[in-house]
Amino acid sequence: MEIFFQLLIIGLSIGFLYALAALGFVMIFKSSSVLNFAHGELLAIGAFLFLVLSAWAKVPIIVAFAVTLAGSFILGFIVERFFLRPLIGEALIQVIMLTVGLAAMFKGLLLFIFGGDIHVYPKFLPESLNIDMGSFQIPAVYIATFIIGILFLILFGLFFKYSSQGIYMRSVADNQPAALSLGVHVRRVFALSWAIAALVCAMSGIVLGILNGISVHDLSMIGLKVFPVVILGGLDSIGGAIVGGVIIGLLETFTGWYSSSLKEIVPYIVLVLILMIRPYGLFGLVEIERV
């Protein structure tokens, strides 16, 4: 029973982290119908920026965390303004292929600067976060991941529900023409969606770096795990991203206890099954087209 609860907490921690990463992906899709294939690379950029500040420049951890999130937020604006905005009105496939090109460009730059080795952050988590009750042991990193995931998911939920910009973003996602007619600045909403998505990616990348160390290749691959999460929950559902992340995190953790090989493929098994059985996900909207 102790092992079950230990795996449960670890699985929830990883699940909240996946949910956080998927949240940015869903925001971009809901506002602009774009599948962002550079998601993993945005994770890596945030993780390596935090590495440079905390480990190399010796900046205090809190300051490094704040600067990393602010820098990633600005990066999201830059990507939308200089790369995505010129393609407004073009075919959707061109925009998607642009994100593929951005992914290759960002990954190449990161490999050129940092190489393909695994880097680690300095230890800064307090030992008091460790839970050690005999056979029931949970490292501090999973407790911190659990707390950070819950905290930021609540903050984003409040942002979308009560803030004016959050309401604008929801209105554009639900009905873009209606939002335009009501005076919502749609291009500004697109830019904000990318900025928040980049911020969320940075936060997820930092936590993943604390868990496993940071590597360009590994963090890029994590971007692919966002797809099973959002497909399971529903591409256009923010709540679905949270549920999907928790389910995938729990499945990975429990199957990993039996087999590390099965752990790596179980998200994609879920992806194939959900596409065959329920292509619009658990909470996605079913679209009916009349011919």
VEXLUM-224398 format. One record per residue: residue in one letter; x, y, z of N, C-alpha, C, O in turn. Coordinates in steps of 0.02 Angstrom, whole numbers, plus 32768, in hexadecimal, padded with zeros to 4 digits. Layout:
BEGIN
AXYZXYZXYZXYZ...
This chain:
BEGIN
M802A7FC38000800080008000802B803F8000801B80717FE0E8064803C802580918076802680AB80867FE080B080C07FCCI80BC80517FBB80D6805B7F7680A0807A7F4B80B080A57F21F806280657F53802B80817F2B802580CC7F37802180F27F06F802480E27F76801D81297F84805A81517F6E8055818A7F59Q809581327F7380D181527F5C80CE815E7F1080DD81957EF9L80BB812A7EEB80B581317EA2807D81627E90808281857E5EL804881637EB8801081907EAB802681D87EAF801582007E83I804A81EA7EE3806182307EEB809382437EB58090827A7E99I80C182157EA580F182237E7080CD822A7E2D80DD82577E05G809D81FE7E21807782027DE2804F82417DDC804B825F7DA5L803182587E12800C82977E11803B82D27E05802983017DE2S807682CF7E2380A783057E1980BA830A7DD080B983417DB4I80CA82D27DB180DC82D37D6A80A082E57D3F80A783087D0DG806582CE7D54802882DE7D2F801983287D2E800683437CFAF802183497D68801583917D6A804983B67D3F803983E97D21L8086839B7D3C80B983BA7D1280A683B37CC980AD83E37CA3Y808F83787CB48078836F7C6F803C839C7C60803683B87C2AA800F83A27C917FD483CC7C877FE984147C7D7FCC84387C53L801A842A7CA28032846F7C9C8050847B7C57804384AE7C37A8079844A7C3F809684507BFC8061844F7BC7806484757B96A802E84247BCF7FF9841F7B9D7FCD845C7B9C7FAE846C7B68L7FC984807BD47F9F84BB7BD87FB384EF7BA47F88850C7B82G7FF584FB7B9C800C852A7B6A7FFC85147B247FEA853C7AF9F800284D37B177FF384B77AD57FA984C37AC47F9984D87A8CV7F7E84B47AF47F3684BB7AE87F2385057ADE7EF885157AB5M7F4385317B037F3485797AFD7F4285917AB67F1985B67A99I7F7B857D7A9A7F8B85917A557F5A85737A247F44859579F6F7F4885347A2D7F1A851479FF7ED485337A037EB4853E79D0K7EBD85417A407E7B855E7A487E7585A37A297E4285B57A0CS7EAA85CB7A2F7EA686107A167EB3861579CC7E98864279ABS7EDE85E979B07EF185F2796A7EEE85B279407EFE85B47905S7EDA8579795E7ED58539793B7F18852079227F1B84FA78F2V7F4F853679417F928523792C7FAD84EC795A7FA984F27998L7FC784B6793D7FEA848379638033849879688056849C7936N804A84A479A4808D84BF79AF80BF848679B780C4846879EDF80E4847779828116844179858157845879A48186843179AAA815C849779B7819884B179D8818F84B17A2481B684D17A48H815C848F7A3D814D84907A84818784757AAE819984947AE0G81A4843D7A9A81DB84207ABF8218844C7AC1823C844F7AF3E822484707A8A825D849D7A87825384DA7AB3828484F37AD0L821584F17ABA820885287AE9821385117B31822A85377B5BL820384D17B40821384B57B81825F84B87B8D827684CB7BC3A828484A37B5A82CD84A17B6182EB84E67B69831984EF7B91I82D285177B4582EC855B7B4A82E485767B91831385927BADG82A9856C7BAE829D85837BF382CB855F7C2482E6857E7C52A82D3851D7C1B82FC84F67C498345850C7C45836685127C79F835E85187C0983A5852B7C0283B085737C1883E685847C31L837F859E7C0E838685E37C27838D85E37C7383B586087C8FF836485BA7C93836985B47CDD83AC85977CF183C885AB7D24L83C785677CCA8408854B7CD8843F85807CD5846A85847D01V843D85A97CA1847085DD7C99846E860E7CD384A286217CEEL843286217CE8842B86537D1D843D86357D62846086557D89S842485F97D70842C85DD7DB3846F85BC7DBE848E85C37DF3A848785957D8C84C5856E7D95850385927D7B8538858D7D9AW84FD85B77D45853885D67D278541861E7D40857986317D52A850B86457D408511868B7D55850986937DA1851486C97DBCK84F6865C7DC384EE865C7E0D84BB868F7E2584C286AB7E5BV8488869A7DFD845186C77E11842786A37E46841C86677E40P840F86C67E7A83E386A67EAB83A886827E89838D86997E57I839586497EA58365861D7E85832386417E778308863B7E40I830986667EA782C986897E9D82CE86BB7E6382A186C07E3AV830586E07E62831087117E2C831786EE7DE982FA87037DB7A833D86B77DE8834786917DAA830486767D9082F786777D54F82DB865E7DBE829986437DAA826D867A7D8C824E86717D58A826B86B57DAD824386EC7D95825C87067D52823487147D25V829E870D7D4B82BA87257D0B82AD86F47CD382A087087C9AT82B286B37CE282A586807CAF825D86837C96825186807C5AL822E86897CC581E7868D7CB181DA86CD7C8981B686CB7C57A81F787057C9F81EE87447C7B820D87417C3581EF87577C04G824987247C31826A871E7BF0824486F17BC0823F87007B85S822986BA7BDA8202868D7BB081C186AE7B9981AB86A47B60F81A386D57BC5816686F97BB3817487297B79814D872C7B49I81AB874D7B7D81BF877B7B4781CE87547B0781BD876A7AD0L81EF871A7B0E81FF86F07AD481BF86DB7AAF81BD86DA7A72G818B86CB7AD5814C86B97AB6813086F17A8B811786E67A54F8133872E7AA5811D87697A7F814787717A3F812C877F7A09I818887677A4581B5876F7A0B81A5873B79D581A2874B799AV819C86FD79EA818C86C879BA814C86D67995814886CF7958E811886EC79BB80D886FB799A80DF8737796C80C487367934R8101876B7982810387A9795B812B87A2791B811687BA78E7F81658781791E8192878078E4818C874278B981A18742787FF8170870C78D4816C86CE78AE812486BB789C811686A87863L80F686C078CD80B286AA78C2808586DE78A2805E86CF7875R808B871D78B8805D875178A08061875C7855802D87677836P809D875A7835809F876377ED8078872E77C680688738778BL806986F577E7804586BF77C47FFA86BF77D27FD7869077BEI7FE186F377F37F9986F777FF7F7586FB77BC7F8687247791G7F4486D177B37F1F86CE77747F39869A77437F18868A7711E7F74867E77517F8F864A77267F728606773A7F508600776DA7F7F85D477107F658591771E7F82857777607FBB85857771L7F58855277857F6C853B77C77FAA850E77C47FD3851177F2I7FB184E777907FEA84BA778A802B84E17788805E84C977A1Q802A851D776B806785467769807B855C77AF80B7855E77BFV804A856E77D880598583781C80748548784580A4854F786BI8056850D783C806D84D2786080B484C0784C80DE84B07876M80C384C3780A810684B477F3813884E8780D817384D97817L812185257817814D8558783581628543787B819C854B788DT8133852978A28145851378E6817684D878E381A184D1790FV817084AD78B081A0847678A781E68494789A8218847D78B5G81E884C7786E822884E878608245850B789D8281850878A9L821A852B78C58231854B7903824D85177933827F85247955A822D84DD7937824584A87963828C8493794F82B7848D797AA82978489790F82D9847478F7830C84AC79048345849E7917M82F884EA78F88326852279028339852A794C83748531795BF8308852979788315853079C0834184F679DA836F85007A00K833084B979C48356847F79DB839E848379C383CC847479E9G83A98497798483EC849E796A841584D27990844F84C7799FL83F5850A79A08418853F79C6842B85277A0C846285357A24L83FC85037A2C840A84EA7A6F844384B77A6F846E84B77A9BL8443848B7A3C847884597A3784BB847B7A2984EF84657A42F84BA84AF7A0184F884D379F1851584F47A30855284F57A39I84E985107A5A850085347A95851085057ACF8543850C7AF0F84E384D57ADC84E984AC7B1984FF84647B0B851284417B3AG84FD844E7ACC850E84097ABD84D683DA7AD184A083F07AE6G84E283997AC884AE83687AD684B583467B1A849083177B28D84E3835E7B4484ED833F7B8684B583527BB6848F83817BABI84B1832C7BED8480833A7C21849F836B7C5384D683607C6BH847C83A17C62849283D27C93846483CE7CD1842B83B97CCCV847E83E27D09845683DF7D47845684247D688485844B7D62Y842084327D8B841A846F7DB2843D84687DF5844584307E0EP8450849F7E138469849B7E58843084867E8783F684987E7AK844084627EBC840C844C7EEB83F484877F14841B84A87F36F83B484947F11839884CC7F36835884BB7F5B833E84E47F80L833D847F7F518300846C7F73830F845A7FBC833F84367FC9P82E984737FEC82F58464803382EA841B804282BA83FC8029E831583FE806C830F83B8807F82CE83AA80A582B7837180A8S82B183DE80C1827383D580E8823883BE80BD820683A780D6L823F83C6807B820A83B1804E82088365804581D68349802FN824083448056824282FB8050820F82DB807F820782F180B8I81ED82A8806781C18280809281E2823C809B81EC8217806BD81F3822D80D9821581EE80E881F481CE8125820081E1815EM81C9819C811781A68179814C81B2812E8145818481088135G81F0811B8150820180D48148820380C080FF822C80D980D8S81D6809380EC81D2807D80A781AE80AE807A81AF80A7803CF818E80E08097816A81138071819881508069819F81788097Q81B68156802E81E6818B802281D681AF7FE081CB81907FACI81D481F17FE581C9821A7FA981FD82527FA981FF827B7FD7P822782557F75825A828A7F72823B82D07F6E820282D87F58A826183017F85824983467F87823583607F43820883897F3DV825883487F0E824A83627ECB820383547EB681E4837C7E93Y81E8831A7EC981A383097EB6817083317EDE813C83457EC5I8180833E7F1D815483687F46815383AE7F2A811E83CD7F25A818E83C97F178192840C7EFA816C840F7EB8814884407EABT817383DB7E8F814E83D87E4F810483D87E5B80DE83FA7E38F80ED83B17E8C80A683AD7E9C808C83F27EB1805784087E99I80B184147EDD809B84567EF6809A84897EBE806A84AF7EB6I80D1848B7E9680D584BC7E5F809E84AF7E2C807E84DF7E15G809284707E1A805E84607DEA801984777E017FF584977DDBI800884667E3E7FC7847A7E5A7FC084C67E5C7F8D84E17E47L7FF584E77E757FF385307E7D7FE885537E3A7FBC857F7E35F800F85417E08800985647DC87FCA85527DA17FB0857C7D7DL7FB385157DA97F7385037D897F3A852C7DA77F0D85417D83I7F3B85377DE97F0985617E097F0E85A97DF17EDC85C97DE2L7F4C85C27DED7F5786077DD77F3D86127D907F1D86447D81F7F4C85E37D637F3585E97D1E7EE885E27D1A7EC886037CF1G7ECC85B67D447E8485B07D457E6385F17D5A7E3186057D3BL7E7D86127D8D7E6386537DA37E6D86887D6D7E4186B37D63F7EA686867D4B7EB486B67D167E8086B17CDE7E6586E47CC8F7E7386747CC77E43866B7C907DFC867B7CA57DD486917C7BK7DEB86717CE47DA6867A7CF97D9586C27D0B7D5E86DA7CFEY7DC686E67D297DB587277D467DD887637D267DBD879A7D29S7E13875A7D087E3687947CEC7E1887A67CA87DFE877C7C84S7E1C87E77C967E0187FE7C577E2487DD7C1C7E0487C97BEBQ7E6887D77C1F7E8C87B87BE87E7B876E7BE27E7687537BABG7E72874D7C1B7E5E87077C1A7E1A86FE7BF97E1086CF7BD3I7DEC872B7C097DA987277BEB7DAD87357BA07D8A87157B78Y7DD887657B8B7DE187727B447DFC87347B207DE587237AEAM7E2B87137B3F7E4986D77B217E1586A07B1A7E13867D7AE7R7DEB86987B4C7DB686657B487D8486777B127D6B864B7AEFS7D7486B77B0B7D4386CC7AD87D5E86C07A917D3986AA7A65V7D9F86CE7A877DBD86C37A457DBF86787A367DB4866379FDA7DCE86507A697DD186087A5F7D8C85EB7A4E7D8785BE7A25D7D5886057A6E7D1585EB7A637CF786027A207CD985DA79FDN7D0086427A107CE1865C79D27D07869A79BC7CFA86D179D4Q7D378690798F7D6286C8797B7D3B870179597D47873B796BP7D0E86F379297CE9872A79097CBF8752793C7CBC878F7938A7C9F872F796B7C778751799D7CA3877D79C97C9087B579DBA7CDE876479DB7D0C878B7A047D2387CA79DF7D28880079FCL7D3087C3799E7D4287FD79757D0B883179747D18886D797AS7CCD881A796D7C95884879697C8A886E79AB7C6C88A479ACL7CA2885079E27C9B88707A247CD7889D7A357CDB88B87A6CG7D0588A37A067D3D88D07A107D7A88B17A307DA788D57A46V7D7D886E7A347DB8884D7A517DF288517A1F7DE9884279E4H7E2C88647A367E6788697A0C7E8488227A037EAB880B7A2DV7E70880079CD7E8087BA79C47ECB87AF79BD7EE6877F79D8R7EEE87DB79987F3687D279907F5A87D779D37F8B87B379DFR7F42880379FE7F6088097A407F5587CA7A687F8087B47A8EV7F1B87AC7A5F7F0C876D7A827F3A87367A697F53870E7A90F7F4687337A267F7487017A0B7FB987097A2B7FD886D87A40A7FD187487A2E801487557A4A801687407A93804887237AA9L7FE287507AB97FE0873E7B007FDE86F27B097FFC86D87B37S7FBB86D07ADC7FB886877AE07FFE86687AD88011863B7AFDW802486817AA7806786687A9D8095867A7AD780BE86527AECA808D86B67AF280B786CB7B2A80AA86A07B6880D9868A7B88I806A86947B77805A866B7BB2807086237BA6808886017BD4A8067860B7B68807D85C67B5880C885BE7B6280DE858C7B7DA80EF85F07B4D813885ED7B56814985EF7BA0817885CD7BB6L812586187BC78131861B7C0F812385D87C30814A85C07C59V80EB85B97C1D80D885787C3A810D85447C26811F85197C4FC812485477BE8815985187BD2819785207BFC81B584EE7C11A81AC855E7C0881E8856A7C3081E0854D7C76820E852D7C91M81A685577C94819A853E7CD7819D84F17CD881BA84D37D05S817F84D27CA5818084897CA081C784717C9581DC843F7CB2G81ED84937C69823284807C5B825E84837C99828884587CA4I825484B67CC2827B84BD7D00826D84827D2F829B84647D4AV822D84737D38821B843C7D65823583F97D4B824D83D07D71L823083EF7D08824B83B17CEB829683AE7CF582B283787D00G82B783E87CF182FF83E97CFD831183D77D44834483B67D50I82E883ED7D7382F483DC7DB982EB83907DC3830F83717DEAL82BA83737D9F82AB832C7DA582E383007D8882FC82D37DAAN82F5830E7D4A832082E07D24836082FE7D08838482DC7CE4G836E833D7D1783A4835F7CF4838A83777CB0835483627C9BI83B083A17C8F839883BC7C5083C583A97C16840283AD7C1AS83A583937BE183C783817BA3839B83997B6A835E83947B6DV83BB83B37B36839483CD7AFD836983977ADF832E83A27AD1H8386835C7AD5836183257AB68327830E7AE282EF83047AC9D833383067B2282FE82EE7B4F82C4831F7B54828A830B7B52L82D3835F7B5B829E83907B61827783987B20823B83A67B21S829883907AE7827583927AA7824483587AA2820C83607A89M8259831E7ABB822D82E37AB981F082ED7AE781BA82D37AD9I81FA83117B1F81C2831E7B4C818B83447B278150833A7B35G819F836F7AF7816D83937ACF813F83647AAB810483747AA0L815883297A97812D82F87A7580FB82D97AA580C582C47A90K810D82D57AE680DF82B77B1780A382E47B24807182CE7B40V80A883237B0F806F83507B16803583387AE97FFB83417AFBF8045831B7AB0801183067A827FE282D17A9F7FA582D97A9BP7FFC829A7ABE7FCD826C7ADE7FA2828D7B147F68827C7B1CV7FC082BC7B397F9A82DE7B6E7F6083067B517F2883007B68V7F6E83307B1E7F3A835B7B047F0783357ADA7ECD83467AD8I7F1E83007AB77EEF82D67A917EC082B27AC07E8482AC7AB3L7EDB82987AF87EB282757B297E7F82A47B487E4482937B4DG7E9482DF7B5C7E66830E7B7D7E3983327B4C7E0183457B5EG7E50833C7B0E7E2B83637ADD7E5383A07AC97E6683C87AF4L7E6283A87A897E8E83DD7A727E7684237A857E9F84507A8ED7E35842B7A8C7E1A846E7A9A7E0284757AE17DDA84A27AF0S7E18844A7B0E7DFF844C7B537E3984577B847E66842D7B8AI7E37848F7BA87E69849D7BDB7E61846C7C167E9384527C30G7E2484617C2B7E1884307C607E2D83EB7C4B7E4783C47C73G7E2283DB7C0B7E37839A7BF17E8283927BF37E9A835A7BFEA7EA883C87BE87EF183C57BEC7F0783B17C317F37838B7C3AI7EE583CC7C647EF783BB7CA97EE883727CB87F11834E7CD4V7EAB835C7CA57E9883167CB17EC582E77C8A7EDC82B47CA4G7ED382F87C4B7EFE82CF7C217F4482CA7C3D7F6282947C3CG7F5E83027C567FA183017C737FA582D47CB07FD582AE7CB9V7F7282D87CDB7F7182AE7D177F6D82647D057F8F823B7D22I7F4282547CD47F3B820D7CC07F7C81F27CA37F9281BB7CB5I7F9B82197C767FDA82027C58801181FC7C8D803881CD7C8CG8014822C7CBA8047822A7CEF803E81EC7D1B807081CC7D2CL800181DC7D2E7FF481A27D58800481617D32802281337D4EL7FEF815D7CF27FFD81217CCA804881167CC3806080DE7CC9E806D814C7CB580B681467CAE80D6812D7CEE810181027CEDT80C181497D2680E081387D6680D280F07D7A810080CC7D8EF809480DC7D74808380987D89809F80637D5A80B5802E7D70T809D80707D1880BB80407CEA8107803F7CEF8126800B7CE5G8125807A7CFF816D807D7D08818580547D4281BF803E7D43W815A80497D74816D801F7DAD81777FD77D98819F7FB27DB5Y81517FC27D6481577F7E7D4A818C7F797D1381B27F497D10S818D7FAC7CE681BB7FA97CAD81CC7FEF7C95819F80167C84S820C80007C94822080437C7D8214804A7C32820880827C1AS821880137C0D820B80167BC481C280267BB781B2804F7B8BL819580057BDC814D80117BD3813B80587BE6810D80757BC8K815E80747C16815180B87C2C815980EA7BF3813281197BEEE818A80DF7BC88198810E7B918164810B7B5A8159813D7B38I814380D27B52811580CC7B1980CB80D17B2D80A080D97B02V80BD80CD7B6E807680CD7B828051810D7B6E801681087B5DP807181497B6E804B81847B578035817F7B0E800081967AFBY805F815F7AE5804F815A7A9E801D81217A917FF881247A60I801D80EF7ABC7FE880BC7AB87FA480DD7AC67F7380D07AA4V7FA381087AF97F66812E7B097F52815A7ACE7F1781607ABEL7F83817A7AAF7F7681A67A757F5481807A3D7F2281977A22V7F6E81457A2C7F51811D79F67F0B81067A087EDD810B79DFL7F0180EF7A467EC080D67A5B7E8B810D7A5B7E5381027A45I7E9D81477A757E6C817D7A797E5981977A347E2081AA7A29L7E8981977A067E7A81AC79C17E4C8179799F7E22818D7975M7E52813A79AF7E27810779927DE1810779B07DB080FB798DI7DDE811379F27D9E810C7A157D79814F7A1B7D3C81517A10R7D9D81847A2B7D7D81C57A377DAC81FB7A1E7DD0821A7A46P7DAD820879DD7DE0823579BF7DE0827C79DB7E13829D79D8Y7DA8829379F67DA482D87A0F7DB682DB7A597DAF83117A77G7DCB82A47A777DE282A47ABD7DA9829F7AEF7D6F829D7ADDL7DBC829C7B2E7D8B82947B647D5E82D17B6B7D2282CA7B7AF7D79830D7B5F7D53834B7B6A7D5283787B2D7D3A83B17B32G7D6B83607AF47D6B83887AB87D25838E7A9A7CFA83647AA7L7D1B83C27A737CDB83CE7A527CD883A77A117D0883A579EBV7C9F83877A057C95836479C77C7D839579927C4B83B8799BE7CA18399795A7C8F83C779257C6E83A078ED7C88836E78D4I7C3383B878D97C0E839878A27C0D83C778677BF58400786BE7C2883AF782F7C2A83D977F37BF483C277C27BED838677B4R7BCF83F377A97B9B83E377787BB883EE77317BDA84207724V7BAC83C077077BC583C576C27B8C83DA76947B9783E17657
